[in-house]
Amino acid sequence: MKKTLFTAIILLPLLSACSEGNSSSATQTQVQEIANEVSVNREVDMAKVARGSRLYQMNCAECHGSVGQGAPNWRERDADGMFPPPPLNGTGHAWHHPKRMLHYVIANGSPGGQGKMPAWGDKLNDEEIDAIIEWFISRWPDQVYAAWHQMDRRRGQGG
């Protein structure tokens, strides 16, 4: 219980910071600066990516789109005050978060008041969630992936 509460307290401000006031030019600049510092050779487990693709289509595509494009207005709150599903294809804010946080949000749902993402932890096991993450990060452009990988590594989260 303490670990979950601590994680939620840490995640909420981080997710909130990505939800509002994030200009695309600043994001592109950040990606370019970080990507210029590092080159990443992707080690892709194609079986895991294929499994992730199937699981994504069965569980995530209805809201996030068949290729992870998200809702067109994902940065604007809906009438109910919630954010629509963001893109997972490298054009949204998912790359701002370490793999551990991506996994946590999929398993536990959106933090209160942020989005409508339900908790999937009772339907998908850890390996299935990781396969979904592997699928969508495999689709990110090299510069976005490099920037994410560098940040993820700096935070010691694995990825």
N, C-alpha and C positions, 0 to 999 in steps of 0.2 A: 504494500500500500504506500509506504513512504517513498519507494523508488518511483512508482507511477506518479505520485503527486509531485515529486521533485522534477521528473521529466516533463510533466505538463507545465509546470511553472517556467521551465527553461524554454520549452517549445513555443508557448503562446506569444511572447514578444518577438521571437525570431520569425514566426509565420506572419505576424501582424506587420512587421517591417517590410516584408516582401509583398504584402497585399496592396498597399496603398503608396502613392507617391513615388513609384519606381519608374523613372523615365527610361524609355527604350534606348536612347542614345547613351545614357550613363551605363546601362547594362552592357551594351555593345562595347563600350570603352573598357569596362572591367574585364570582359571576356578577352578582348584583344591583349590587354596588358598582361594578364595572367598567362594566357596561351603563349605569348612571346617568351615567357620565362622558362617554359617547360615543354618538352616534347614527350608524348605518351604513346607507347606502343600498346594498343589494346590487345588484351588477351581474352578472346571471346570464346566461350564455351557454346558452340552452336546448338548443341542438344538442349542446353538450358535456355538459350534464346528462343528456340522453337517451342519449347514447353511454355515459356513465358508468354509468347505470342498467342498460343491457344488459350491460356488462362486469362490473358488480358481481354481477348475477344469475348469470352464467356462472362466475365465479371466487371470489366471496366469500360469497355467501348461504348456502352449505352450512354454513359455520361461524358467521358473524356474524348469520345470520337474514335472511329475505327483505326485511325493512324496517330492517335494522341494529339489531335489538333485542338482539343478543348473547346469551350464556348467562345464565340467571337467577342463577347463582352465580359470576359473573365476578370477584368480589373474593376468592374463596376458592380456595386451591390445590387441585388435583385430587390423587388418590392418588399420582400420579407426581411431585408437587411443582411442577407447572406451573399457570399461570393459564389458565382457559378464555377463549374469545374475548370481548372486551369489547363493549359496545354502541357503535355508531357513529352513533346517532341523536340525540346531544346529551345523553344521560343518563349516559354513561360519562366516561372521562377523555381521550378523543381531543381535545377542545377545549382541553386544557391544553398541547398541543404545537403548535409552529409547523408550517406547511405543509411546510417542508423536512424536518422530522423525520417527519411522517406519510408522506411520499414515501419517505424512507430505509427506514423499517420495512417498508413494503409491498414495496419492491424487494429488501431484504436479509433480511427475516424478523425474528422476535423476537430480542432479545439473549439470549445463552445463559442458561439457567436461569429465564427469565421466562415464556415462553409457547411455544405450538406453531406459531406462524405461520411458514409456510415462506417462503422467498425467492421473489418473483414476478418479479424483474428479468430472468430468462431467458425468461419467457413473455409478459410485458407490457412494452411500451416506455414511455418517460417520458410521452408524450402520453396513453396509455391509463391509466397510474397517476394522472395529474393529472385525467383525466376521472372516474375513480372517486372521488377526493377531492372533486371539484366536486359530484358527485351527493350524497354523504353530508353535506357541509356545507350543501348547499342545503336539506336536510331539518331542520336544527337550528332550534330556536325562536329568534326574533329576539334575545332577551337573551343566549342562549348564543353565537350567532353574533357579536354585538357584542362580547362579552367576548373571544372567540377572536380576532377581527379586530384588536382593540386590542392584545392581547399579541403577535400575529404581527407587526403593524406596528412595535411598539416594538423587537422583536428584529431588525427589518430583513430579515425573511425573505420578504416578499411574501405576498400572500394576498388 
